[in-house]
Amino acid sequence: MPRGRYSLHDPHDHTPLADEHFHCAPGPSGWRYVSQLTAPSGTATDGLPEPATTTVTGSVDLALDDLGRPIRLELHAAGWQVRGAALDGVTWVRTDPTGTEATEGNVPAHAFTGTSPAFLVATARLLRLTPSAAPSATRVRLVAFTDPVLAPRTLDQSWALIASETHATDNGPLTVDEYQVTALDTGERHAVHIAGDVVLAAPGIELEHLESPPSVFT
């Protein structure tokens, strides 16, 4: 069961956004990822890291079935809450901080996305791309929940598996997949590197600590 910490930052100006403390694991019905987000740790005036804060700012609970479809999603941020699942496309309920207003949404999309690295792993599991000499891009429609109020936004991306390389480690071979992800509304492209169920590198995401090797999907 991989357990560790990502640091999240703005991919454009590198402003720290949060630390995401996570654990995840495949199971008999698919895969589950659970995390808590805390305020980003800063740097003291003497240049040394400040003690890590324990102020929880949000959470992620995502469960996928064997086909990579989201069977349960629960997000919390700034008092807002979203619960969703794959149902007639994807369906969700978004609740405001007071708990008095709840808005239901439904879009003919494939899955959810957001700032958490969990969504990159989930999309890769859903598409199940295979490397080839001439990789072709696969289009996917996603509903993104944007911080800080978890506002829903439908977007289209294309994913292509550019390379898959196996590296020797102390814990055995580690296969790293490199994806090229393109935002179809802007044409912006970026690379995402994933090993099993752990994101090694992606825009706005840095893997700071990992206590155990990534899970190997069968």
C-alpha atoms as one frame of an Amber mdcrd trajectory, in Angstrom:
protein
   0.000   0.000   0.000   1.837   3.133  -1.169   1.780   5.931   1.378   3.476
   9.293   1.025   3.201  13.005   0.364   2.859  15.177  -2.704   3.432  18.918
  -2.772   1.024  20.828  -5.010   1.848  24.185  -6.568   0.598  26.491  -9.303
   2.125  25.102 -12.517   2.617  28.621 -13.918   4.118  30.701 -11.107   4.994
  27.802  -8.706   3.037  29.291  -5.797   2.694  26.530  -3.142  -0.921  25.391
  -2.824  -1.000  22.413  -0.467   0.635  19.242   0.750  -1.326  16.084  -0.022
  -0.765  13.166   2.379  -2.047  10.009   0.720  -2.340   6.263   0.768  -3.764
   4.064  -1.967  -4.075   0.415  -2.923  -5.694  -1.920  -5.442  -8.351  -4.222
  -4.078 -10.719  -6.961  -5.210 -13.087  -4.439  -6.801 -10.592  -1.940  -8.242
  -8.486   0.798  -6.634  -8.945   3.299  -3.814  -7.093   6.522  -3.001  -7.534
   8.507   0.226  -5.744  11.729   1.137  -5.782  14.784   3.349  -4.605  18.183
   2.160  -2.816  20.540   4.508  -1.556  24.105   4.127   1.840  24.055   2.386
   4.899  24.062   4.593   6.870  27.277   4.234  10.449  28.374   4.673  11.742
  30.252   7.696  13.799  33.420   7.388  17.004  31.478   8.108  16.383  29.351
   5.021  15.484  26.200   6.956  12.119  24.475   6.389   9.435  25.359   8.903
   7.779  22.522  10.825   5.049  20.879   8.766   1.612  22.277   9.507  -1.268
  20.018  10.458  -4.012  22.409   9.356  -6.286  20.262   7.178  -7.671  22.190
   4.210  -9.401  19.407   2.298  -9.604  15.705   1.497  -9.982  13.267  -1.385
 -11.602   9.824  -1.356 -11.740   8.148  -4.772 -12.658   4.537  -5.564 -12.475
   2.960  -9.021 -13.890  -0.296 -10.309 -11.866  -2.852 -12.289 -12.452  -0.885
 -15.505 -11.168   2.371 -13.999 -14.603   3.979 -13.681 -15.242   6.153 -10.585
 -17.700   4.253  -8.416 -17.347   6.744  -5.554 -15.835  10.207  -5.207 -15.911
  12.473  -2.169 -14.069  15.795  -2.093 -13.858  18.429   0.646 -12.334  21.903
   0.268 -12.982  25.229   1.999 -16.176  23.863   3.517 -17.535  22.720   0.147
 -18.300  19.061  -0.498 -18.743  17.015  -3.677 -19.993  13.449  -3.901 -20.068
  11.755  -7.268 -19.950   8.540  -9.268 -20.179   7.183 -12.787 -23.930   7.141
 -13.446 -25.457   8.042 -16.822 -22.073   9.558 -17.634 -20.944  11.134 -14.375
 -23.260  12.477 -11.694 -22.444  14.525  -8.608 -23.946  16.541  -5.773 -22.160
  19.707  -4.620 -22.985  21.104  -1.172 -22.137  24.604   0.085 -20.302  25.265
   3.398 -23.537  25.940   5.305 -25.003  22.600   4.261 -28.268  24.268   3.244
 -27.834  24.270  -0.545 -27.091  21.200  -2.663 -26.795  21.260  -6.438 -26.899
  18.110  -8.557 -25.058  17.847 -11.841 -24.836  15.295 -14.638 -22.659  15.313
 -17.758 -22.091  12.649 -20.445 -18.404  12.405 -19.524 -16.063   9.507 -18.827
 -14.705  10.429 -15.381 -13.690  13.198 -12.965 -10.501  15.192 -12.606  -9.010
  17.893 -10.380  -5.777  19.011  -8.747  -5.173  15.733  -6.878  -2.647  13.321
  -8.434  -5.271  10.617  -7.858  -7.141  11.799 -10.946  -4.114  11.322 -13.202
  -3.760   7.717 -12.061  -7.519   7.234 -12.464  -7.533   8.542 -16.047  -4.566
   6.352 -16.961  -6.386   3.328 -15.493  -9.552   4.207 -17.406  -7.802   4.537
 -20.778  -5.385   1.584 -20.392  -3.178   2.785 -23.230  -0.407   0.595 -24.640
   2.932   1.821 -26.001   3.535   1.649 -29.743   6.071   2.876 -32.281   3.604
   5.570 -33.382   1.501   6.404 -30.301  -1.992   7.632 -31.083  -3.914  10.013
 -28.853  -7.154   8.988 -27.149  -9.757  11.630 -26.416 -11.464  11.696 -23.034
 -14.127  14.014 -21.575 -13.766  14.826 -17.876 -15.535  16.909 -15.247 -12.993
  18.939 -13.271 -13.712  20.287  -9.791 -11.664  23.461  -9.426 -10.358  24.867
  -6.162 -11.142  26.465  -3.834 -14.921  25.976  -4.109 -14.996  22.724  -6.124
 -16.786  24.369  -9.039 -17.505  21.835 -11.824 -16.167  22.381 -15.348 -16.367
  20.004 -18.307 -13.205  19.678 -20.374 -11.750  17.499 -23.113  -8.242  16.079
 -23.146  -6.256  13.722 -25.310  -3.846  11.204 -23.795  -1.041   9.347 -25.557
   1.370   6.844 -24.009   4.730   8.029 -25.313   7.063   5.593 -23.571   7.132
   2.831 -20.984  10.481   2.068 -19.373  11.443  -0.438 -16.688  14.085   0.538
 -14.141  15.905  -1.682 -11.662  15.387  -0.703  -8.000  16.160  -2.212  -4.591
  12.543  -3.388  -4.448  12.527  -4.976  -7.897  11.776  -3.627 -11.388   9.785
  -0.387 -11.601   7.892   0.445 -14.795   7.420   4.147 -15.496   4.888   5.270
 -18.107   5.234   8.658 -19.786   2.013  10.197 -21.078   1.516  13.256 -23.238
  -1.650  15.060 -22.163  -3.170  17.767 -24.353  -5.903  20.210 -23.349  -8.094
  20.277 -26.438  -9.529  23.731 -25.741  -6.124  25.451 -25.632  -3.762  22.980
 -27.290  -1.456  23.121 -24.258   0.591  19.939 -23.813   2.405  18.521 -20.825
   4.047  15.288 -19.720   2.850  13.028 -16.909   5.033  10.234 -15.477   3.263
   7.459 -13.574   4.611   4.305 -11.931   1.816   1.936 -10.936  -0.519   4.040
  -8.808   1.948   6.822  -7.968   2.540  10.011  -9.966   6.270  10.626 -10.190
   6.118  13.945 -12.038   3.455  16.197 -13.537   2.822  19.951 -13.813   2.018
  21.350 -10.370   2.811  18.036  -8.639   5.972  16.857  -6.905   6.333  13.538
  -5.088   8.124  14.552  -1.877   8.026  11.290   0.080   7.054   7.666  -0.551
   7.148   5.036   2.186   6.622   1.956   0.004   6.842   1.079  -3.698   3.922
   1.786  -6.066   1.341  -0.937  -6.474   1.509  -3.070  -9.604  -1.805  -3.359
 -11.425  -2.641  -6.763 -12.877
